């Protein structure tokens, strides 16, 4: 009976998985594209050796903290107008990528900043003493030295996004979370609920394993 129920929901699971993959892929790419520069900005404007600027740092930090402190469910609702403009709709996986990306970018930016702060200060001082420009230090030293931490940070962000994408199902975002809520919770279908939980656990384990392996390979220490 249990296996028959699982077989019966395989088409729904395949659709939900593809929707989750779409949301995750776009959101992770956007979090890396915008989160890394934002994290670098937070770091260099707070470092007296580079481009210290308290005003820029405070403004950027304030915006980052405001978004990070807002519960994702509230962020989903608050960003409906922006979602409608960007995605052309407020339902479905494409629409869900807007609040997912907005939530992920500042989250990852802070992790990038933390990774950069772990770099030995002497390395930066040596680069400055040799006449390196700010751009050279950023691309040839900071990003290279922190690449292992950046991968681990992106891994944590990706796993967090998986949880956020599940919550996106509350507002019709689609994906595994939507399947669990509509069929597992509202219809009291324990088979679907259990199956989706297992799938999410497996996905998290795979993401973490890949992230750890890449980070270990890129670690220069």
N, C-alpha and C positions, 0 to 999 in steps of 0.2 A: 504493500500500500504506500509506504513511504517513498520507495523508488519510483513508483508510478506517478506520484504527485510531482516529484522532481523532474521526471521526463516530460510531464505535461507543461511545466513552466519554462522549459529550456528556451523556446522562442522568445519569451518575455525577458529571460535572463540575458540572452544574446543582445537583444535590443538595448536593455538597460546598461550592459557592459560597454557597448559601443558609444552610448551617450555619455557615460562617465569618462571613457577614454578621450572623447572629443573635448569635454569640459576641462579635463586635467591637462591635456596636451597644450591647448591654447593658453591656459592660465599659467602653467609652469614656464612656458616660453616667455610670456609677458612679464612674469615676475623676475626672470633672469635678465631680460633686456632692460627693464626699467629699475629693478631692485639693485643691481650691481652699481650702476652710476649713482643712484641715490645713496647707497651705502658708502661709496667712495667720497661723495660730497660731504656726508656727515663726518667722515673721518678726517679728511684734509682740512675742513674748516674748523676742526677742533684740535688741530695739531700745530703747535707753534713753529715746528720745523718746515711746514709745507705752506698752506694757504689759510692760516687762521683767520676766521671771520666770525665773530660771536653772533652778529645779527643774522647772517645767513644760517648758521648752525642752529640758532634758537628757533627761527621760523620753520626750517625744515624738520627739526626735531619735534616741534609742536604739532605740525600736520601729521607726522608719522605717529605720534603718540595718540592723537585724537582718533585716527582711523583704527589703530590697534586696540584702543580701549572700548571701541564700539562693538557690542555683540553682533555676530555675523547675521543673525536673524533680523535684527533691526537694520543692519546695513543693507540687507536684501530689499527691504521695503523702502528705505530712504533713497536708494539709488534707482528706483523704478523709472523716474523721468529720464535719467541718463541712460539707463538700459534701453528704453524705448527709442531714444535718439540714435544710439550706437548700433544696436542690434536690429532695430525695426520691429521688435516685439518684446513682450515682457514675460513670455513663457517659453519653455523649451531649453535644451542644453546650450544653444548659442547665446541666449539671453542670460543664462546663469553664469557664463564666463565673465561678464562685466563685473558683477560684484565679487566674484571669486578673484579676479585679477586685482581689483582695488584692495581687497583684503590681504592678498599675498604679497604685493609689492612692498609695502612698508614693513611687513613681517620679515621678509627676506632681507630688506635693506639693513635692518638692525643686526641680523646675523652676519651680514657682510661686514658691517662696521666692527663687530666683535672679533671677527677673524683677522681683520687688518690690525686691530689693536694688539693682537698676539705676536705680531712681527717684531723681531728684535729691533729696538730703537737704533742700535749701532749700525745696522744695515742701511737705514735711511740716512744717518749722519755721514756714513762713508760715501754714499751716492752724492749727497750734496757737496761734500768736500771735493769730489772729482768733477764738479761742475754740471751735474745732471739737471735737466729741466724737470719741471713738475710733471709734464706728460710722460717723460722718459721714466721717471720714478714710478708713476702709476702703472704704466703698461709693462715695464721691464722688471720691476722689483715688487711692488705691492701685489699685483695680480698673480705673479709667478710664485712669490713666497706664500701667499694665502690660498693657493688653488685647492689644496686638500680641504681646508676649512670651508671654502666656498662650495665644494661638492657636498660636504656633510650638511651645510646649511640649506642647500637646495633640496637635499634628501628630506630633511625635517619639514621644509616648506611643502614639499610634494605630499607628504603624509598628512600634514595639516589640511591641505587642500582637499584630500580625499574625504576627510571628515566634514569639511565645509560643503563639498559637493553633495554629500548625503543629506545635509540640512537643506540644500537648495530644492530638494524634492518637496518640501513643505509648500513652496510657491509654484509648483509645477515645473521645476527645473529639469525633470527627467532624471535618468540614471538609476543606479542601484538603490540610492536612498529613496527615490520616488517610488520604486517598486516595493520596497520594504514598507513604506508608509501606506500606500494605497491598498496593497493586497495583504501584507503581513499584519499591519496594525489595525486598519479600519475594518478588515474582514476577519480578523482574528485567525489568520492562517499561520500557524506556528511553523509549518514546513518552509514557507517562503521566508519568514523572519529568520529562522535558523540558517537557511541556505545563504541568504544575503550576508549575514554576519560572518559565516565561514569564508565566503568569497572575499569580503573586506579584509579579514585577518590574513588570508593568503596574499592578497595584493600588497598589504603593508609589509609583510615579511620579505616579499620579492624586492620591493622598492628599497627597503633598508639594506638588504644583502648586496644589491647592485651598488648602492651609494657607498657602503663601507668598502667594498672591493675597489671601486674607482679612487676613493679618497686615499686608501692605503697605497695604491699604485703611484699616485701623484705626490705622496708625502715625501719631501726631501730630507726630513729628519732621520 
